[in-house]
Amino acid sequence: MSSANENSQKKKFMGTYLNFVDSTRFFTTPFSWLYLIVALAFLAIPVLLLVQGIRWEIFSWGGKLAFAFVLTVIAALAGAVLAFVVAWNGRKTNSVSKITIELIIDSIADLLGLITKAAAHFIGVFGFLAGLIALIFGEELLSMIPFGYFGGVAVMIGSLIGGYALVWISKLVKFLFAKLARIFVMVVVQVFKFVVLHAIGVIYNFIAHIIRQLFDYFFILIQAMVDYMVNGLKVVIALVARLGRFLLAYAASPFKCKELNDAKVTYNE
């Protein structure tokens, strides 16, 4: 009884798996995981920043630098959380009945555009807060930025402008990738068609040449056989004619007239 249940469970599992493989979800489901990977990659940035600070033993420095570093990590975390939300909410679930090259191109274009948009939000938030922290804590942090206070202000404004520009660039990235990918696929298809058709033409001409040669050899063989038979028939006819003349000459009595006797003697000679 238990073995029957195990077999039915195996069949059910295999049926579900085979349906998954045959459906479009076999492509769309793993591809949707890339959005989660992108979102988690932004969350890993503040963690890596904290690990790097620990390696530098920045907390042993004490004072405002350690506190400023903590605030910087928090600023990176804020930017990473916003980028995570943008990346996760921007994911698309493709429910299609057929996987086409157009779907693959559009999916990759959406992913690239989403990565650029999430990076724009991270740069805008983290850059603005990092510049603000540098301005608040003064010379110890501003010494790391060129042009001092002006550099800090430039980082804040530049981060906002750069983030805003990247949001629009993300749309351009998506558009350009989709167009260029379609052009590339079209060129590849045309080249493939040209190569295949050229190869088919070459193979066809080669096979046709071989067939023509075989037919030529076949007809030459038939002609040789016919010539041999005709020449053999000529020889047979000549032999039969000569034998006939001989029999006619022999059938005539050599004693009836001298001419026949002379003819026989002449023939024998």
PATI-414335 format. One record per residue: residue in three letters; x, y negated, z negated of N, C-alpha, C in turn. Coordinates in steps of 0.1 Angstrom, whole numbers, plus 5000, padded with zeros to 4 digits. Each point is the difference from the previous one (the first is absolute). Layout:
# residues N
   aa  neast  nnorth   nup  caeast  canorth  caup  ceast  cnorth   cup
  ALA      X       Y     Z       X        Y     Z      X       Y     Z
...
This chain:
# residues 269
   aa  neast  nnorth   nup  caeast  canorth  caup  ceast  cnorth   cup
  MET   5008    5012  5000    4992     4988  5000   5009    4987  5000
  SER   5010    5001  4992    5009     4989  4999   5008    4998  5013
  SER   5003    5011  5007    5007     4999  5012   4992    4993  5011
  ALA   4986    5004  5000    4991     4994  5009   4999    4985  4998
  ASN   5000    4995  4987    4999     4986  4997   5013    4993  5005
  GLU   5011    5007  4998    5013     4994  5004   5001    4998  5015
  ASN   4995    5011  5007    4999     4999  5015   4991    4989  5005
  SER   4989    4998  4993    4990     4990  5005   5006    4986  4997
  GLN   5008    4999  4988    5006     4987  4997   5011    4997  5010
  LYS   5008    5010  5004    5010     4998  5010   4994    4996  5013
  LYS   4990    5006  5005    4993     4997  5012   4995    4985  5000
  LYS   4994    4997  4988    4995     4986  4998   5011    4990  5001
  PHE   5011    5003  4993    5012     4991  5001   5005    4999  5014
  MET   5002    5011  5006    5006     5000  5014   4991    4992  5009
  GLY   4986    5003  4999    4991     4992  5008   5000    4985  4998
  THR   5002    4996  4987    5001     4986  4997   5013    4994  5006
  TYR   5011    5008  4999    5013     4995  5005   5000    4999  5015
  LEU   4994    5010  5006    5000     5000  5015   4991    4989  5005
  ASN   4989    4997  4993    4991     4989  5004   5008    4987  4999
  PHE   5008    4999  4989    5008     4988  4998   5010    4998  5011
  VAL   5007    5011  5003    5010     4999  5011   4994    4996  5013
  ASP   4988    5006  5003    4994     4997  5013   4994    4987  5001
  SER   4997    4993  4989    4993     4987  5000   5010    4989  5001
  THR   4995    4988  5002    5009     4988  5000   5006    4996  4987
  ARG   4994    5006  4989    5005     4997  4987   5014    5005  4998
  PHE   5004    5010  5008    5014     5005  4999   5010    4989  5004
  PHE   4996    4990  5008    5009     4988  5003   4996    4988  4990
  THR   4988    4997  4999    4996     4988  4992   5003    5001  4986
  THR   4998    5012  4994    5003     5001  4985   5014    4998  4997
  PRO   5010    5007  5006    5014     4997  4996   5004    4986  5004
  PHE   4994    4994  5010    5004     4987  5004   4995    4990  4990
  SER   4989    5002  4994    4994     4991  4990   5009    5000  4987
  TRP   5008    5011  4998    5009     5000  4989   5011    4990  5001
  LEU   5003    4996  5012    5011     4990  5002   4996    4987  4994
  TYR   4987    4997  5000    4996     4987  4993   5003    5001  4985
  LEU   4998    5011  4994    5003     5002  4986   5015    4999  4997
  ILE   5008    5006  5009    5014     4999  4999   5005    4986  5001
  VAL   4994    4992  5010    5004     4986  5001   4996    4992  4987
  ALA   4988    5002  4995    4996     4993  4988   5009    5004  4988
  LEU   5003    5012  4999    5009     5004  4988   5014    4995  5002
  ALA   5005    4998  5013    5013     4995  5002   5001    4986  4994
  PHE   4990    4992  5001    5000     4986  4995   5000    5001  4984
  LEU   4993    5009  4995    5000     5001  4985   5014    5005  4995
  ALA   5008    5006  5009    5013     5005  4995   5010    4988  5000
  ILE   4997    4989  5006    5010     4989  5000   5003    4994  4986
  PRO   4990    4997  4992    5003     4995  4986   5007    5011  4992
  VAL   4997    5012  5002    5007     5011  4993   5015    5000  5003
  LEU   5002    4999  5013    5014     5000  5005   5008    4988  4994
  LEU   4993    4989  5000    5006     4987  4995   5003    5002  4985
  LEU   4991    5006  4992    5003     5002  4986   5011    5010  4998
  VAL   5001    5010  5008    5011     5010  4999   5013    4993  5003
  GLN   5000    4992  5010    5012     4992  5004   5005    4991  4989
  GLY   4990    4993  4993    5003     4992  4989   5006    5008  4988
  ILE   4995    5011  4998    5005     5009  4989   5015    5004  5004
  ARG   5002    5003  5012    5014     5004  5004   5009    4988  4998
  TRP   4996    4988  5002    5008     4988  4998   5001    4996  4986
  GLU   4992    5008  4991    5000     4997  4986   4996    4985  4997
  ILE   4990    4996  5007    4995     4986  4999   4994    4997  4987
  PHE   4995    5010  4993    4993     4998  4987   5011    4997  4990
  SER   5012    5004  5002    5011     4998  4990   5004    4985  5001
  TRP   4997    4993  5011    5004     4986  5001   4992    4991  4990
  GLY   4988    5004  4997    4992     4993  4991   4996    4986  5005
  GLY   4992    4993  4992    4996     4987  5003   4990    4999  5011
  LYS   5001    4989  5007    4990     4997  5010   5002    5008  5012
  LEU   5012    5005  5003    5002     5008  5012   4992    5014  4999
  ALA   5000    5006  4989    4993     5013  4998   4985    4997  5001
  PHE   4995    4989  4994    4986     4997  5000   4996    4997  5015
  ALA   5008    4992  5006    4998     4996  5014   4999    5013  5009
  PHE   5009    5009  4997    5000     5013  5008   4987    5007  4998
  VAL   4995    5001  4987    4988     5007  4998   4988    4993  5007
  LEU   5000    4987  5000    4990     4992  5008   5001    5003  5015
  THR   5012    5001  5005    5002     5003  5014   4995    5014  5003
  VAL   5002    5010  4991    4995     5013  5002   4985    5000  5000
  ILE   4994    4992  4991    4985     4998  5000   4995    4994  5013
  ALA   5008    4990  5005    4996     4993  5012   5000    5010  5012
  ALA   5011    5009  5000    5001     5010  5010   4988    5010  4999
  LEU   4997    5003  4988    4988     5009  4997   4987    4994  5005
  ALA   4999    4987  4998    4987     4993  5005   5000    5001  5015
  GLY   5011    4996  5007    5000     5001  5014   4998    5014  5005
  ALA   5006    5010  4993    4999     5014  5005   4985    5005  4998
  VAL   4994    4996  4989    4986     5004  4998   4991    4994  5011
  LEU   5002    4987  5003    4992     4994  5011   5003    5007  5013
  ALA   5012    5003  5003    5004     5007  5013   4994    5014  5000
  PHE   4999    5006  4988    4994     5014  4999   4985    4999  5003
  VAL   4994    4990  4995    4985     4998  5002   4998    4998  5015
  VAL   5008    4991  5006    4998     4997  5014   5002    5012  5009
  ALA   5011    5008  4997    5003     5012  5007   4989    5010  4999
  TRP   4996    5002  4987    4990     5011  4998   4986    4996  5005
  ASN   4996    4988  4998    4987     4996  5006   5000    4999  5015
  GLY   5011    4998  5006    5001     4998  5014   5001    5013  5008
  ARG   5000    5011  4993    5001     5013  5007   4988    5003  5007
  LYS   5001    5008  5011    4988     5003  5008   4999    5015  5000
  THR   4987    5004  4999    4997     5014  5001   4994    5003  5014
  ASN   5007    5006  5008    4996     5003  5014   4991    5012  5000
  SER   4987    4998  5004    4991     5011  5001   4997    5001  5015
  VAL   5007    5008  5007    4999     5001  5015   4998    5015  5003
  SER   4995    5002  5012    4997     5014  5004   5012    5005  5009
  LYS   5009    4991  5004    5010     5005  5009   5013    4991  4997
  ILE   5011    5007  5000    5013     4993  4998   5005    4996  5014
  THR   5003    4987  5002    5005     4996  5013   5012    4991  4997
  ILE   5008    4998  5011    5012     4991  4999   4996    4986  4996
  GLU   4988    4996  5004    4996     4986  4996   4998    5000  4984
  LEU   4994    5010  4995    4998     5001  4985   5013    5000  4993
  ILE   5010    5007  5005    5013     5001  4993   5007    4986  5000
  ILE   4999    4994  5012    5006     4986  5001   4994    4990  4991
  ASP   4986    5000  5000    4993     4991  4992   5003    5002  4985
  SER   5001    5013  4996    5002     5003  4986   5014    4995  4996
  ILE   5010    5003  5008    5014     4995  4997   5000    4985  5000
  ALA   4993    4993  5009    5000     4986  5000   4993    4994  4988
  ASP   4989    5006  4995    4994     4996  4988   5009    5001  4988
  LEU   5007    5011  5000    5009     5003  4988   5012    4989  5000
  LEU   5006    4998  5012    5010     4990  5000   4995    4986  4996
  GLY   4988    4996  5005    4995     4987  4997   4996    5000  4985
  LEU   4996    5011  4994    4997     5000  4986   5012    4999  4991
  ILE   5011    5006  5004    5013     4999  4993   5005    4986  5000
  THR   4999    4993  5012    5004     4986  5001   4991    4991  4991
  LYS   4987    5002  5000    4991     4992  4992   5003    5002  4985
  ALA   5002    5013  4996    5003     5002  4986   5013    4994  4996
  ALA   5010    5001  5009    5013     4993  4997   4999    4985  4999
  ALA   4991    4994  5008    4997     4986  4999   4995    4996  4987
  HIS   4991    5007  4994    4994     4997  4987   5011    5002  4989
  PHE   5008    5010  5001    5011     5002  4990   5010    4989  5000
  ILE   5004    4996  5012    5010     4989  5002   4994    4987  4995
  GLY   4987    4997  5003    4994     4988  4996   4999    4999  4985
  VAL   4995    5010  4993    4998     5000  4986   5014    5001  4992
  PHE   5008    5009  5004    5013     5002  4992   5009    4989  5003
  GLY   5001    4995  5012    5009     4989  5003   4996    4987  4993
  PHE   4986    4997  5000    4995     4988  4993   5003    5001  4985
  LEU   4997    5012  4994    5002     5001  4985   5015    5000  4997
  ALA   5008    5006  5008    5015     5001  4997   5006    4986  5001
  GLY   4996    4992  5010    5004     4986  5001   4995    4992  4988
  LEU   4988    5002  4996    4994     4993  4988   5008    5003  4987
  ILE   5003    5013  4999    5008     5005  4988   5013    4993  5000
  ALA   5007    4999  5011    5013     4994  5001   4999    4985  4997
  LEU   4989    4993  5004    4999     4986  4996   4997    4999  4985
  ILE   4993    5009  4994    4997     4999  4986   5012    5002  4991
  PHE   5008    5010  5004    5011     5003  4991   5013    4992  5004
  GLY   5000    4992  5010    5010     4990  5002   5013    5005  5005
  GLU   5011    4994  4996    5013     5002  5006   5005    5014  5001
  GLU   4997    5008  4989    5006     5014  5000   4995    5008  5012
  LEU   4988    4998  5004    4994     5007  5011   5002    4992  5013
  LEU   4999    4987  4999    5001     4992  5012   5014    5001  5006
  SER   5010    5004  4992    5014     5001  5005   5001    5012  5010
  MET   4990    5009  4999    5000     5012  5010   4993    4996  5013
  ILE   4994    4988  5000    4992     4996  5012   5008    4988  5006
  PRO   5002    5000  5013    5007     4988  5007   4991    4988  4998
  PHE   5007    4988  4998    4994     4987  5000   4991    4998  4987
  GLY   5002    5008  4990    4994     4998  4987   4985    4999  5000
  TYR   4995    4988  4994    4985     4999  4999   4994    4999  5014
  PHE   5007    4994  5009    4994     5000  5014   4999    5014  5006
  GLY   5010    5008  4997    5000     5014  5004   4988    5007  4994
  GLY   4998    4998  4987    4989     5007  4993   4986    4996  5007
  VAL   4999    4987  5002    4988     4995  5006   4998    5005  5014
  ALA   5012    5001  5008    4999     5006  5013   4996    5014  5000
  VAL   5005    5008  4990    4996     5014  4999   4985    5001  4998
  MET   4995    4992  4991    4985     5000  4997   4992    4997  5013
  ILE   5003    4989  5006    4993     4996  5012   5002    5009  5012
  GLY   5013    5004  5002    5003     5009  5010   4993    5014  4999
  SER   4999    5005  4988    4993     5012  4997   4986    4999  5004
  LEU   4993    4989  4996    4986     4999  5004   4998    4999  5015
  ILE   5009    4991  5006    4998     4999  5015   5004    5013  5007
  GLY   5011    5006  4995    5004     5013  5006   4989    5010  4999
  GLY   4994    5001  4988    4990     5010  4998   4988    4998  5009
  TYR   4996    4987  5001    4989     4996  5008   5003    5003  5015
  ALA   5012    4997  5004    5004     5003  5014   5000    5015  5003
  LEU   5005    5008  4990    5000     5014  5002   4986    5006  5002
  VAL   4990    4994  4993    4987     5005  5002   4996    4999  5014
  TRP   5003    4989  5007    4996     4998  5014   5010    5009  5009
  ILE   5012    5001  4995    5010     5008  5008   4995    5015  5000
  SER   4994    5004  4989    4995     5014  4999   4990    5003  5011
  LYS   4992    4990  5003    4990     5002  5011   5007    5000  5013
  LEU   5011    4992  5002    5008     5000  5012   5007    5014  5001
  VAL   5005    5005  4989    5007     5013  5001   4991    5011  5004
  LYS   4988    5000  4995    4990     5010  5003   4996    4999  5015
  PHE   4998    4987  5005    4996     4998  5014   5012    5004  5009
  LEU   5012    4996  4997    5011     5002  5009   5003    5015  5001
  PHE   5000    5007  4988    5003     5014  5000   4990    5008  5008
  ALA   4987    4997  4998    4990     5007  5008   5002    4998  5015
  LYS   5003    4987  5004    5001     4998  5014   5013    5006  5006
  LEU   5011    4999  4993    5013     5005  5005   4999    5016  4999
  ALA   4994    5005  4990    4999     5015  5000   4992    5005  5011
  ARG   4989    4993  5004    4992     5004  5011   5007    4999  5013
  ILE   5008    4989  5002    5008     4999  5012   5011    5011  5000
  PHE   5006    5003  4989    5010     5010  5000   4994    5014  5003
  VAL   4989    5003  4995    4993     5013  5003   4996    5000  5015
  MET   4996    4989  5005    4996     5000  5014   5012    5002  5009
  VAL   5011    4994  4996    5013     5002  5008   5004    5014  4999
  VAL   5000    5006  4988    5004     5014  4999   4991    5009  5008
  VAL   4987    4997  5000    4991     5009  5007   5003    4999  5015
  GLN   5002    4987  5005    5003     4999  5014   5013    5006  5004
  VAL   5010    4999  4992    5013     5006  5003   4998    5015  5000
  PHE   4993    5005  4990    4998     5015  4999   4992    5005  5013
  LYS   4990    4992  5004    4993     5004  5012   5009    5000  5012
  PHE   5008    4989  5001    5009     5000  5012   5010    5011  5000
  VAL   5006    5003  4988    5009     5011  4999   4994    5013  5003
  VAL   4988    5002  4995    4993     5013  5002   4996    5002  5015
  LEU   4994    4989  5005    4996     5001  5014   5012    5002  5009
  HIS   5011    4993  4997    5012     5002  5008   5006    5014  4999
  ALA   4999    5005  4988    5005     5014  4998   4991    5010  5007
  ILE   4987    4997  5000    4991     5009  5007   5002    4999  5015
  GLY   5003    4988  5005    5003     4999  5014   5013    5008  5004
  VAL   5010    4998  4991    5013     5007  5003   4998    5015  5000
  ILE   4992    5005  4990    4998     5015  4998   4992    5005  5012
  TYR   4990    4992  5004    4991     5004  5012   5009    5001  5012
  ASN   5008    4989  5003    5008     5001  5012   5010    5012  5000
  PHE   5006    5003  4988    5009     5011  4999   4993    5013  5003
  ILE   4988    5002  4994    4992     5012  5002   4996    5001  5015
  ALA   4996    4989  5005    4996     5000  5014   5011    5003  5009
  HIS   5012    4995  4997    5012     5003  5008   5003    5015  4999
  ILE   4999    5006  4988    5003     5014  4998   4990    5008  5008
  ILE   4987    4996  4999    4990     5008  5008   5002    4999  5015
  ARG   5004    4988  5004    5003     4999  5015   5012    5008  5004
  GLN   5010    5001  4992    5011     5008  5003   4996    5015  5000
  LEU   4992    5004  4990    4996     5014  5000   4992    5003  5012
  PHE   4991    4991  5004    4992     5003  5012   5009    5000  5013
  ASP   5010    4991  5000    5009     5001  5011   5008    5013  5001
  TYR   5005    5005  4988    5007     5012  5000   4990    5012  5004
  PHE   4987    4999  4995    4991     5010  5003   4997    5001  5015
  PHE   4998    4989  5006    4997     5000  5015   5013    5004  5008
  ILE   5011    4996  4995    5013     5004  5007   5001    5016  4999
  LEU   4996    5005  4988    5001     5015  4999   4990    5006  5009
  ILE   4987    4995  5001    4990     5005  5009   5005    4999  5015
  GLN   5006    4989  5003    5005     4998  5014   5011    5010  5003
  ALA   5009    5002  4990    5010     5010  5003   4995    5014  5001
  MET   4990    5003  4992    4994     5013  5001   4993    5002  5014
  VAL   4992    4989  5004    4994     5001  5013   5010    5001  5011
  ASP   5011    4992  4999    5010     5001  5011   5006    5014  5000
  TYR   5002    5005  4988    5006     5014  5000   4991    5010  5006
  MET   4987    4999  4997    4990     5009  5005   4999    4999  5015
  VAL   5000    4987  5005    4998     4998  5014   5013    5005  5008
  ASN   5012    4997  4994    5012     5005  5007   5000    5015  4999
  GLY   4996    5006  4989    4999     5015  5000   4990    5005  5009
  LEU   4989    4993  5002    4990     5005  5010   5005    4999  5014
  LYS   5007    4989  5003    5006     4999  5013   5010    5011  5003
  VAL   5008    5004  4990    5009     5011  5001   4992    5013  5003
  VAL   4990    5002  4992    4992     5012  5002   4993    5000  5014
  ILE   4995    4988  5004    4994     5000  5014   5010    5002  5010
  ALA   5012    4995  4999    5011     5002  5010   5004    5015  5000
  LEU   5000    5006  4989    5004     5014  4999   4989    5008  5007
  VAL   4987    4997  4997    4989     5007  5005   5000    4999  5016
  ALA   5002    4987  5004    5000     4998  5015   5011    5007  5006
  ARG   5012    5000  4994    5011     5008  5006   4997    5015  5000
  LEU   4994    5004  4989    4997     5015  5000   4989    5003  5010
  GLY   4991    4990  5002    4989     5003  5010   5006    5001  5014
  ARG   5009    4990  5003    5007     5001  5013   5007    5013  5002
  PHE   5007    5004  4989    5007     5012  5001   4991    5012  5003
  LEU   4989    5000  4993    4991     5012  5002   4993    5000  5014
  LEU   4997    4987  5004    4995     5000  5014   5010    5004  5010
  ALA   5012    4996  4998    5011     5005  5009   5002    5015  4999
  TYR   4999    5005  4988    5003     5014  4998   4988    5008  5005
  ALA   4988    4994  4999    4988     5008  5004   5000    5002  5015
  ALA   5006    4991  5007    5000     5001  5015   5010    5012  5003
  SER   4996    5008  5009    5009     5011  5003   5012    4995  5008
  PRO   5011    5004  4996    5012     4995  5007   5003    5008  5013
  PHE   4992    5011  5002    5002     5007  5012   4990    4996  5011
  LYS   4991    4991  4998    4990     4996  5010   5006    4990  5010
  CYS   5007    4991  4995    5007     4990  5009   5013    4996  4995
  LYS   5008    4997  5008    5014     4996  4996   5000    4987  4992
  GLU   4990    4991  5003    5000     4987  4993   4998    5002  4985
  LEU   4990    5009  4997    4998     5003  4985   5012    5007  4994
  ASN   5006    5009  5007    5012     5006  4995   5011    4990  4998
  ASP   5001    4991  5009    5010     4990  4999   4997    4990  4988
  ALA   4987    4998  4999    4996     4991  4989   5003    5007  4986
  LYS   4998    5013  5000    5002     5007  4987   5015    5000  4997
  VAL   5008    5002  5011    5014     5000  4998   5005    4986  4996
  THR   4994    4990  5007    5004     4987  4996   4996    4996  4986
  TYR   4989    5005  4996    4995     4997  4986   5010    5007  4990
  ASN   5003    5013  5004    5009     5007  4991   5013    4993  4999
  GLU   5005    4995  5011    5012     4993  5000   4999    4987  4991
